[in-house]
């Protein structure tokens, strides 16, 4: 069963949150860009690690779903703004 990664980390250059998730019974690693996280929280500017990690925790299920879809399609599992609906 997939769940939010309690060990997710914030990284800079570029801004992103790196996380682990489960898909098809295997552990995988992926990331979401800072811009994509800002889109998920309604366009609010996120500052620093705490706000980025809080946004990941609030939206982890959607983020993991997009990362898994990209992986299955053979793409690098980095969730970007263009991967998100709306």
C-alpha positions as CSV (number, residue, x, y, z in Angstrom):
1,X,0.0,0.0,0.0
2,X,1.3,3.4,-0.9
3,X,1.5,6.2,1.6
4,X,3.2,9.6,2.0
5,X,7.0,9.4,2.3
6,X,7.8,10.6,5.8
7,X,11.5,10.8,4.7
8,X,10.8,13.0,1.6
9,X,13.5,15.7,1.2
10,X,13.6,19.2,-0.1
11,X,16.4,20.0,-2.7
12,X,17.4,23.2,-4.4
13,X,18.7,24.0,-7.9
14,X,16.1,23.3,-9.1
15,X,13.6,23.5,-6.2
16,X,12.0,20.1,-5.8
17,X,10.8,17.5,-3.3
18,X,12.3,14.0,-3.7
19,X,10.3,11.1,-2.4
20,X,9.8,7.3,-2.5
21,X,6.6,5.6,-3.4
22,X,5.1,2.2,-4.0
23,X,3.7,1.1,-7.4
24,X,3.0,-2.4,-8.6
25,X,4.6,-3.8,-5.5
26,X,7.9,-2.1,-5.9
27,X,9.6,0.8,-4.3
28,X,10.4,3.7,-6.6
29,X,12.0,7.1,-6.3
30,X,10.7,10.3,-7.9
31,X,10.5,14.1,-7.5
32,X,8.1,17.0,-7.9
33,X,9.2,20.4,-9.0
34,X,8.6,23.5,-6.8
35,X,6.5,25.0,-9.5
36,X,4.3,21.9,-9.7
37,X,3.8,22.0,-5.9
38,X,2.8,25.7,-6.1
39,X,0.2,24.8,-8.7
40,X,-1.2,22.1,-6.4
41,X,-1.6,24.6,-3.6
42,X,-3.5,27.1,-5.8
43,X,-0.6,29.2,-7.1
44,X,0.7,30.2,-3.6
45,X,4.4,30.9,-3.5
46,X,6.2,28.3,-1.4
47,X,9.2,29.4,0.6
48,X,11.8,27.0,2.0
49,X,11.8,23.3,2.9
50,X,8.9,23.4,5.4
51,X,6.3,24.8,3.0
52,X,7.4,22.5,0.1
53,X,7.3,19.4,2.3
54,X,3.9,20.4,3.7
55,X,2.5,20.8,0.2
56,X,3.9,17.3,-0.7
57,X,2.3,15.8,2.4
58,X,-1.1,17.5,1.6
59,X,-1.1,16.2,-2.0
60,X,1.0,13.0,-1.9
61,X,-1.6,10.7,-3.4
62,X,-2.1,12.8,-6.5
63,X,1.7,13.3,-6.8
64,X,2.5,9.6,-6.5
65,X,-0.2,8.8,-9.1
66,X,1.3,11.2,-11.6
67,X,4.8,9.9,-10.9
68,X,3.7,6.2,-11.3
69,X,1.9,7.1,-14.6
70,X,5.0,8.8,-16.0
71,X,7.2,5.8,-14.9
72,X,4.9,3.3,-16.6
73,X,5.0,5.4,-19.8
74,X,8.8,5.3,-19.8
75,X,9.3,8.9,-18.8
76,X,11.5,10.2,-16.1
77,X,9.4,10.3,-12.9
78,X,9.7,14.0,-12.2
79,X,6.3,15.7,-11.8
80,X,6.2,19.1,-13.5
81,X,3.6,21.8,-13.9
82,X,2.6,20.5,-17.3
83,X,1.8,17.1,-15.9
84,X,-1.0,18.4,-13.6
85,X,-4.6,18.9,-14.5
86,X,-6.1,22.4,-14.1
